[in-house]
């Protein structure tokens, strides 16, 4: 009697274990892909990052992909980047990374393990806060170094250059984006990257003397194996109230996730 009861208990445990494994597998299979989101929290970009995370949570549910949020590159040491189809660099700058996380990220991009979508502060390239220039990242961004920016923020008109690219699908040929810091660099990245859009510096409202002339603001680097796109914009939460910005953000994620 005791032996029979014990066998029934063991059988129930085995069945429950199998059920949990099947449920877990089904749950994992539910997601189209996984995205890792590296955020810069606090400071002047907190409003944009917080609004972007709220939007990402909604968009990921709609498109059935999973997001994992980390707030410092060192946390990358605990994960295998190859498990993520998309790496979203939500304003975190290209310094304060450990040698191990730098190498892991470089391998992710150079070996094409997934796609990358970067915003705004990702081009804060140079010697900042005691950290040296990350030369690989500078080359990744078109060989540039950060020079200046419009500190008081300005609305600017963005002109699409490659309307046939999937990231620009459904976008008008030009549109305004509000309240951004429009970065300038020591040189134009155009010769080293494929520009998808530029900003019309004469459209700045309020007007500013901080200008580049030809001013790319969205570009991709075809020299890298991984799909990648950089958006110069990403300073203020009002961007996430703008349908055109949300559209290109959505397009970029889905494009980067595809092989």
C-alpha positions, -999 to 999 in steps of 0.1 A, spaced: 0 0 0 28 24 10 48 14 -21 18 20 -43 12 54 -29 49 63 -32 48 53 -69 18 74 -75 35 104 -58 66 99 -80 45 96 -111 26 129 -102 59 147 -97 73 135 -130 40 145 -148 41 179 -131 77 184 -141 70 175 -177 40 198 -177 62 227 -164 88 221 -190 63 220 -218 47 252 -205 81 269 -203 89 258 -238 56 271 -250 61 304 -232 95 308 -247 83 299 -282 56 326 -278 82 354 -284 94 362 -319 127 374 -305 145 389 -275 158 424 -272 184 437 -247 179 473 -238 209 492 -223 196 524 -206 211 556 -193 191 564 -161 190 597 -143 202 631 -154 189 651 -183 179 621 -204 157 604 -178 125 617 -192 132 604 -227 145 570 -214 115 565 -191 90 574 -219 109 551 -243 107 522 -219 70 527 -214 65 527 -252 88 497 -256 68 477 -231 36 483 -251 53 478 -285 69 445 -274 36 431 -263 20 441 -295 47 425 -316 53 395 -293 90 401 -284 107 400 -251 127 429 -236 154 427 -209 165 460 -195 199 467 -180 212 500 -167 250 495 -169 272 477 -195 288 456 -167 255 437 -164 262 424 -199 288 401 -183 260 380 -170 243 374 -203 251 359 -237 246 387 -262 241 361 -290 207 352 -274 194 387 -283 183 395 -318 183 432 -311 205 454 -289 189 488 -281 213 514 -268 189 538 -251 213 568 -247 240 550 -227 273 567 -239 303 548 -253 324 551 -222 324 535 -187 323 501 -203 346 473 -190 371 457 -213 351 425 -212 318 442 -222 336 462 -249 349 430 -264 315 413 -261 298 442 -279 324 444 -306 320 407 -313 282 410 -314 284 437 -341 314 425 -360 302 389 -361 266 398 -368 250 380 -339 221 405 -339 210 440 -348 217 473 -331 195 504 -326 213 533 -309 201 568 -298 215 602 -291 242 598 -264 256 568 -281 278 593 -301 292 611 -271 326 601 -284 359 616 -270 376 618 -236 348 623 -211 346 619 -174 381 604 -172 374 577 -198 394 575 -231 381 575 -266 367 541 -277 382 541 -312 363 510 -324 330 527 -315 341 559 -332 347 539 -364 313 522 -359 297 556 -359 315 568 -391 348 579 -377 334 608 -357 341 626 -324 316 647 -305 321 684 -309 291 704 -297 253 705 -293 223 728 -290 220 730 -253 187 749 -251 169 723 -273 152 730 -306 126 716 -329 140 707 -363 128 695 -397 141 661 -407 144 652 -444 143 616 -455 171 607 -480 164 570 -485 126 566 -486 129 530 -498 147 518 -467 125 497 -444 132 521 -415 116 549 -434 85 529 -444 54 549 -438 72 582 -431 66 614 -450 95 629 -469 100 655 -442 87 659 -406 94 679 -375 109 665 -343 106 685 -311 129 696 -283 161 679 -292 198 685 -287 212 684 -322 247 671 -319 276 682 -341 308 663 -347 344 670 -357 337 657 -392 307 646 -413 302 608 -411 286 607 -445 316 593 -464 317 562 -441 280 555 -435 247 553 -454 226 583 -444 189 578 -442 179 613 -431 193 647 -423 182 677 -403 176 711 -419 196 734 -397 177 765 -410 145 751 -395 157 751 -359 132 767 -336 146 785 -317 173 793 -342 209 783 -333 244 791 -345 255 755 -336 256 740 -371 274 714 -393 262 724 -427 253 690 -441 239 673 -410 231 636 -411 209 625 -382 199 589 -390 224 565 -406 235 529 -409 270 514 -412 272 489 -440 308 480 -432 296 460 -401 281 425 -404 253 433 -379 224 454 -390 227 488 -372 210 522 -372 219 553 -352 194 581 -344 210 614 -333 177 623 -317 167 611 -282 169 639 -257 134 648 -246 103 628 -236 82 648 -261 97 626 -289 75 598 -277 45 619 -282 54 622 -319 39 596 -342 67 599 -368 94 592 -341 75 562 -328 71 549 -363 108 550 -371 116 535 -337 92 506 -344 105 502 -379 141 501 -367 135 474 -341 117 451 -365 142 457 -393 172 450 -369 156 418 -357 154 403 -392 184 383 -406 
